[in-house]
Amino acid sequence: MGRHATVAGRMAASSAARGRIFTKLAREIMVAARTGSDPSFNSKLRLAVDRARDNNMPKDVIERAIKKGAGELEGMTFEEITYEGYGPGGSAILVEVLTDNRNRTNPELRKIFTKHSGNMGEIGSVAWMFKKKGLLDIALGAVTEDKVMELALEAGADDVVVEDGFATVYTEPTAFASVRDALVAGGLQFDKAGLEMVPDTRVSLKGDNAKAALELVEKLEEQDDVQAVYYNFDVEE
């Protein structure tokens, strides 16, 4: 399993990009808080709050998003939609969206796909190529690969993959919270943590296809309503 991009992934260098991440995380919290404002009894909200904390989102911003979602403060109502499509070289792409207006979001995403050598697909066209997994990215250096493996596997993780100076811990969705808690107790910090759609198999792209695919993912991630983009391609150096 290779590493792949998400909107709540590595902390962005620019303040504008960081602000965009906070906006997306706040939406996620608002949607999760609809079914209960206490993370102790709402696993979806706990996951959203943990992701926000892992990205250094201020406590008051998190609390305000919870109150908006629970109806204690006025806020927009967002709809969760997953779009599916194809990128260059036959690659598969999933786009998770939170939108207050699907009639605006749908054509915007379709335009991005078309402009960057891709096309939108029907429901179910590529989703079958992905499985939901818990994923925790940990920078190696201050912590060793052996320590990450020991803590993660003892806590019930499925796998640990080391690549590009990072250890990526994979779990089943139901085990994610307990594995995360165990790693935190072991003193580990995360560069990225959450539930993601992981491809069963991957395709390798190079040349113009690789460039176009990376541009497509980048433009999708920049769209305001997009929460996460998952894909099944690797790019050759």
N, C-alpha and C positions, 0 to 999 in steps of 0.2 A: 504494500500500500504506500503510495507516495503522498507527499504533502501537497495541499491545495489551498486556494485563496478563500477567505471569507471576509465580510465587511467588518467583523469585530475581531480581526486578526491582529497582526503585529502593529504596535502603536505607530501612528503616522507621524512623520517628522514635522509637518506644517500644522499650525493651529487651526487652519480652515478644515483640513482633513480630519483632525481630532474632533472638531466640533460636529462634523458630519457623522462621525461614529457615535458620538453622544446622542445625537438626534435619533439615530436608528435604534440605539439601545433603549432610549426612553420610550419609543413606540412599542418595542417588545415588552417592556415592563407594563405599560398601560394595557395592552391586550391581555397579558397574563393575569393582571389584577382584577379583571372583570369577574372572575370566579372566586375571588377571595383576596383580601388585602394582607393576610398574614402568611409570610413565606414558610412558616413552620407547618402549615396545613395546606399549602398550595405549592406542589413540587414544580410546576411550570414557572410560577413567580420566583421561587427560590433560584431556579436555574438562571432566569433573566437577571435577577439581582446579583448573583455571583459573577455573571459575565460582565456586568457593569462595574463591579468592584475590581475585577481582574484588569479592567481597562482604566482604572483610576478615576472613575466617574464620581463627582462630589456627592456626599451623602445627602445634602439637601435637594439635589436634582433627582436622585433616586426616590426620595420620599415624596416629592411633588408628583412624579410620574405615577407612583402607586396610588396616590389620592385621586389623580385624574382618572385612572383606569377604574377605580372603585366607585367613581361618581361623587366623590367628596369635593372635587374641584371641577370646574367646567373644562372640557377638553373635547377634541375631535373623536369620532368613532372610526376605527380602522378595521379593514377587512383583510384577512389572511388569504393569500392566493399563491400557488406555486405554478409558475410557467415553465414549459419545457421547450427545448429547441435543439437545433443542430448548428455546430460551428464548422469552421474550415476543416477539411480532411476527414469528414465524417465524425467529428467529435460530438459528444453529448453534453448538454448544459442544462442545469436546473437553476431557476431563479426564484428565490423566496421573496415575497413582497408583502408589505403592510401598506395599504392605500385607503384613503378616504374617498377615492373616485376612480373606480376601475375603468371608466370610459376615457379617462385621461391617461392612465398608466398603460393600458393595453396597446394603444397605437404608438406610444413613445418607445416601449420595449420592442415592438415589431420593427420600428424604424431603425433602432440600434442594431438589431440582428441583421436586417437587410443591408445596411450600410457597410457592415463589416463581414461580408461573405458568409452569413449564416441565415437561418430561417426558423421561425417559430413552428413548433409542432403541436399536435393534438394532445389532449390529456392522456397520459399513459405511454406516450411515444418513446420516452427515454427513461422515465422514472424507474422502470424495472431493472435498469443497469446499476442502481444505487441502493445502498442499505444504510439506515440510520445507525450511527455509532457515536459513543462518547469519545471525545478527542481532547487531549491535553498536551500542549506544546511546552517543552521545558528547555531553556538554553543551557547547554553544557559549558563547563568552565569552573564556576564556583561549586557545582555539583557534578559528580562523576556519573558516567553511563551505568556503572555497576550499581550505584546507590539507587538511581531511578528505577532500574530493572528490579532490584530487590524489593523496594517499597511498593511498586506498582503491581507486580505479580503476586506478592503476598496479600495485597488488598483485593485481588480478584480481577485485575485487568486481563484482557484477552491477549494483548501483544504490545511490544515496545519496538519501535522502528527508529534507528539512529541515522540521521542524514543532515548534511550541511550544518553541523554544529548544534543540532537540536535533537532531543529525544521526544518522539511523539508516542504518547500512551493511548491505546485504543481500548474501549470498554463496550460492553452491551449498554444500551440506554438505561436499563433498570439498575445497573451497577455504577453508573457514572458518579452520582452524588457520594456514595460511600468511598469510591476510589479517590475522588477529589479530596474528601475530608482526610483520608489517610495520608495523602501526599502533603497536604497543608500541615498536618500534625508532624510530619517528618521534616518540616522546614523548607519545603520546595515552593517556588514561586512560578507562576505560569505566564508565558508569553501569549498564550491563547488557550481558552478552555470553553467547551460547550458541546452540544449535540450537533452533529453535522451529517450530511449525506455523503457517504464514501463510495466511490465506484468499485464494482466487483473486478473489472478489468480496465486497463488503460491503453490508450493509443499514443504513439510517438509521432510528434509533428516536427518538421524542420522547414527552413527556408521561409517562403512567403506564407505558407499555411500557418507556421508557428507565429510569425509576426502578426498576422491577421487575427488569430485566435486570442493572443494576449491582448490586443487592442480591443477586441470584442468584450472580453471579460472586464477589462478596465472601464470601458464606457458603461457597461451594465452596472458595475459597482458604484459608479458616480451618479447614477439615476437616483433621485431623492427617495423614491418609494421602495427601492430594493434593499432588503435586509441582508441577503447572502447570495452568493453565486457559487455553485459547485460544478465541477467539470471533470471529465475523464481523460484529459490529455496531459502528456508530459512533453516538454520542449527540449530538443537536443541542443547541446551547446554549439 
